[in-house]
Amino acid sequence: MKTSVLVALVVVILVFGFYLRAKYEKTRQFKTVGEFTQWLATEAVKDAQENNHVSLDYTPQSIQKVEQILGDLHDRYVKKHASISASGLGSAYGAYIGEVIRAGSEMGER
């Protein structure tokens, strides 16, 4: 009896989780590519802090930190492919580097 209740509870939680995820993804609309790139860069900053305990500050020096994170990500991916969303994280960190370059070029224009 306990097992069937537990299984039913897990199924309900999973269905609800998928519903919330689908709803969230539908509401995330970007008006421009730049807006999307900034969002991806922000996700990279969050990932760096939460999963690698590294603070990224949009300076050229922070790109070395990104290089280390991506190297570690590659090593983990080689060991266990299914455990990492390499393309998503690669895109996020690529966007971060692009935002660092863009910010640097805007500073040079002043």
Backbone bond lengths (Angstrom), bond angles and torsions (degrees), N, CA, C in turn:
res aa  C-N    CA-C-N  psi(-1)  N-CA   C-N-CA  omega(-1)  CA-C   N-CA-C  phi
1 M - - - 1.452 - - 1.520 110.95 -
2 K 1.327 116.31 -46.28 1.460 119.58 -179.02 1.524 111.70 -61.58
3 T 1.319 116.64 -39.12 1.457 120.93 -178.42 1.522 111.20 -64.04
4 S 1.311 117.86 -43.93 1.460 120.27 -179.12 1.525 111.48 -66.62
5 V 1.322 117.74 -35.61 1.465 121.22 177.13 1.525 109.53 -67.08
6 L 1.325 116.20 -42.00 1.464 120.78 179.40 1.523 110.90 -63.77
7 V 1.325 116.83 -43.90 1.468 121.53 178.50 1.525 109.86 -62.05
8 A 1.324 117.32 -44.30 1.469 120.97 179.33 1.523 110.76 -62.32
9 L 1.315 116.94 -41.12 1.460 121.16 178.97 1.522 111.13 -63.84
10 V 1.316 117.42 -42.79 1.461 121.74 178.39 1.523 110.38 -62.57
11 V 1.312 117.28 -43.00 1.474 121.37 179.17 1.526 110.07 -62.09
12 V 1.320 117.58 -44.81 1.465 121.36 179.53 1.527 110.06 -61.59
13 I 1.324 117.65 -44.01 1.462 121.25 179.58 1.514 110.73 -63.36
14 L 1.329 117.57 -42.89 1.468 120.61 178.94 1.524 111.91 -63.62
15 V 1.321 116.70 -45.11 1.465 120.16 179.61 1.524 109.97 -61.75
16 F 1.309 117.01 -44.65 1.460 120.80 178.90 1.532 110.83 -63.21
17 G 1.324 117.05 -40.33 1.466 121.21 178.05 1.524 111.66 -62.29
18 F 1.331 116.84 -44.67 1.459 120.26 178.16 1.531 111.30 -64.68
19 Y 1.325 116.79 -36.80 1.462 120.71 177.33 1.527 110.42 -62.75
20 L 1.333 116.96 -47.49 1.468 120.50 179.86 1.523 111.56 -63.78
21 R 1.315 116.45 -39.82 1.470 119.91 179.10 1.526 110.74 -63.14
22 A 1.323 116.77 -46.34 1.462 120.57 179.40 1.522 110.81 -61.75
23 K 1.314 116.99 -41.35 1.460 121.18 179.28 1.522 110.55 -64.06
24 Y 1.322 117.40 -43.13 1.462 122.24 179.93 1.524 111.10 -63.97
25 E 1.339 116.52 -44.12 1.460 119.97 -178.63 1.523 111.60 -65.02
26 K 1.323 118.14 -33.26 1.460 120.74 179.51 1.528 111.32 -70.43
27 T 1.323 117.47 -30.94 1.455 119.80 -177.64 1.522 112.68 -82.16
28 R 1.319 118.56 -15.63 1.461 121.55 -178.61 1.528 108.01 -84.28
29 Q 1.307 115.70 98.58 1.452 122.36 177.94 1.523 108.83 -120.62
30 F 1.309 117.08 134.59 1.456 121.82 179.77 1.522 108.78 -110.04
31 K 1.317 115.57 134.75 1.461 120.82 -178.02 1.517 111.58 -80.91
32 T 1.328 117.42 -30.75 1.466 121.21 -178.23 1.525 109.83 -136.88
33 V 1.308 115.57 163.02 1.462 120.91 175.04 1.524 109.54 -64.51
34 G 1.327 116.51 -37.39 1.459 120.64 178.71 1.517 112.23 -60.75
35 E 1.317 116.27 -39.97 1.469 121.10 178.12 1.530 110.17 -64.14
36 F 1.322 115.83 -41.84 1.456 120.66 178.00 1.532 110.71 -64.82
37 T 1.317 116.98 -42.62 1.466 121.61 179.66 1.522 110.76 -63.14
38 Q 1.317 116.78 -42.25 1.467 120.05 178.38 1.527 110.66 -63.66
39 W 1.326 116.91 -39.83 1.460 120.02 177.63 1.528 110.72 -63.31
40 L 1.347 116.69 -44.41 1.465 119.92 178.23 1.523 111.19 -60.80
41 A 1.333 116.71 -42.42 1.464 120.37 179.28 1.527 110.64 -61.91
42 T 1.311 116.77 -40.45 1.464 121.04 177.61 1.527 110.74 -63.34
43 E 1.324 116.76 -37.99 1.463 120.29 176.79 1.531 110.76 -64.10
44 A 1.328 117.17 -36.51 1.472 120.59 176.82 1.521 110.56 -64.44
45 V 1.333 116.58 -42.22 1.468 120.66 178.34 1.531 109.88 -61.12
46 K 1.331 116.48 -43.27 1.470 120.68 178.52 1.532 111.01 -63.36
47 D 1.340 116.27 -45.40 1.457 120.26 -179.93 1.523 111.02 -61.92
48 A 1.326 116.39 -43.33 1.464 120.05 -179.88 1.521 110.62 -59.20
49 Q 1.315 116.63 -43.53 1.462 120.85 -178.10 1.531 111.15 -71.12
50 E 1.335 116.35 -48.45 1.461 120.56 -173.57 1.522 113.53 -73.18
51 N 1.326 117.25 -40.42 1.466 120.33 -173.19 1.523 114.54 -103.04
52 N 1.322 117.13 -17.21 1.461 119.74 -177.45 1.524 113.03 -125.05
53 H 1.331 116.50 -4.93 1.474 122.28 -179.49 1.530 111.33 55.62
54 V 1.331 114.89 42.91 1.461 122.64 -179.67 1.520 108.25 -123.74
55 S 1.319 116.47 132.06 1.468 121.17 177.22 1.519 109.19 -94.69
56 L 1.318 115.59 127.06 1.463 121.30 176.07 1.520 108.52 -107.16
57 D 1.339 116.82 134.92 1.469 120.94 -172.97 1.530 114.44 -124.65
58 Y 1.312 117.46 17.05 1.466 123.42 177.18 1.531 112.82 64.29
59 T 1.321 118.06 23.66 1.462 121.41 174.10 1.524 109.11 -98.94
60 P 1.331 117.16 156.08 1.477 118.92 177.44 1.536 112.44 -56.55
61 Q 1.320 117.69 -31.64 1.462 120.61 179.87 1.536 111.87 -65.63
62 S 1.322 116.50 -27.35 1.465 119.79 -178.92 1.522 112.15 -70.04
63 I 1.315 117.69 -16.70 1.471 120.38 179.20 1.526 110.32 -64.03
64 Q 1.324 117.96 -30.87 1.468 120.42 175.63 1.527 110.42 -63.63
65 K 1.328 116.99 -37.40 1.461 120.81 177.06 1.532 110.02 -64.97
66 V 1.332 116.08 -40.45 1.468 120.76 179.02 1.524 109.54 -63.97
67 E 1.330 116.32 -40.54 1.459 120.30 179.07 1.536 110.47 -60.07
68 Q 1.316 116.98 -41.29 1.462 121.14 178.21 1.532 110.80 -66.22
69 I 1.330 116.68 -43.55 1.470 120.62 179.02 1.524 110.42 -60.95
70 L 1.333 116.63 -45.20 1.460 120.24 -179.38 1.527 111.54 -66.35
71 G 1.331 117.21 -35.53 1.467 120.59 175.89 1.519 110.77 -63.34
72 D 1.334 116.67 -44.64 1.464 121.06 177.37 1.527 110.87 -63.80
73 L 1.337 116.15 -40.83 1.460 121.31 177.73 1.526 110.34 -60.24
74 H 1.320 116.68 -43.53 1.462 121.22 178.66 1.533 110.63 -61.09
75 D 1.320 116.45 -45.52 1.459 120.03 180.00 1.520 111.57 -60.37
76 R 1.349 116.90 -42.40 1.459 120.57 178.16 1.525 111.15 -66.72
77 Y 1.336 116.94 -37.93 1.462 121.24 -179.77 1.523 111.03 -65.09
78 V 1.340 116.05 -40.40 1.461 119.91 179.77 1.527 110.29 -62.68
79 K 1.326 116.70 -37.23 1.466 120.77 -178.88 1.523 112.42 -73.29
80 K 1.345 117.02 -40.11 1.470 120.00 -175.32 1.525 109.24 -149.38
81 H 1.326 115.83 92.34 1.470 122.40 -175.43 1.518 114.37 -53.83
82 A 1.292 117.35 -45.94 1.463 120.98 -170.69 1.521 113.36 -71.24
83 S 1.325 118.09 -14.47 1.461 119.47 -173.88 1.527 113.68 -84.73
84 I 1.321 117.37 -6.81 1.467 119.60 -172.75 1.526 110.60 -134.56
85 S 1.313 115.85 136.42 1.462 121.37 173.13 1.522 107.87 -90.96
86 A 1.322 115.84 78.48 1.458 121.28 -172.98 1.528 112.74 -63.58
87 S 1.316 117.79 -39.79 1.469 118.71 -177.72 1.520 111.50 -67.68
88 G 1.319 117.19 -40.25 1.463 120.27 178.74 1.513 112.00 -65.97
89 L 1.326 116.55 -45.95 1.465 119.70 179.15 1.522 110.99 -68.47
90 G 1.322 116.55 -37.83 1.466 119.77 177.33 1.520 111.21 -61.03
91 S 1.313 116.39 -41.18 1.465 120.77 177.97 1.525 111.02 -65.54
92 A 1.323 116.43 -41.68 1.466 120.14 -179.50 1.525 110.87 -63.50
93 Y 1.327 116.47 -46.59 1.467 119.11 -179.94 1.528 111.52 -70.06
94 G 1.318 117.15 -32.61 1.468 119.88 173.90 1.516 111.20 -62.94
95 A 1.325 116.36 -41.26 1.466 120.90 176.69 1.520 110.55 -63.85
96 Y 1.336 116.83 -39.58 1.464 120.51 178.22 1.531 110.24 -60.36
97 I 1.320 116.67 -47.93 1.472 119.95 179.44 1.519 110.17 -61.02
98 G 1.326 117.26 -40.98 1.462 120.73 176.78 1.518 112.32 -60.66
99 E 1.328 116.66 -40.46 1.468 120.14 178.29 1.533 111.27 -67.46
100 V 1.323 117.28 -35.38 1.472 120.18 175.86 1.523 109.87 -63.30
101 I 1.319 116.21 -44.96 1.468 120.56 179.66 1.529 110.19 -64.59
102 R 1.329 116.70 -44.62 1.465 120.18 179.56 1.522 110.79 -60.84
103 A 1.321 116.97 -45.47 1.479 120.24 179.73 1.524 110.45 -62.02
104 G 1.329 117.11 -39.42 1.461 120.56 178.68 1.515 112.37 -66.24
105 S 1.330 117.01 -38.47 1.460 119.88 179.90 1.527 110.81 -71.26
106 E 1.328 117.33 -34.19 1.464 119.99 176.67 1.525 110.73 -68.18
107 M 1.317 117.28 -35.18 1.463 120.55 177.90 1.535 109.99 -66.87
108 G 1.333 116.27 -36.03 1.454 120.96 179.72 1.516 112.75 -69.79
109 E 1.316 117.89 -23.21 1.469 122.41 -179.70 1.521 112.07 -77.36
110 R 1.300 117.68 -19.44 1.466 120.86 -175.69 1.485 112.29 -76.68
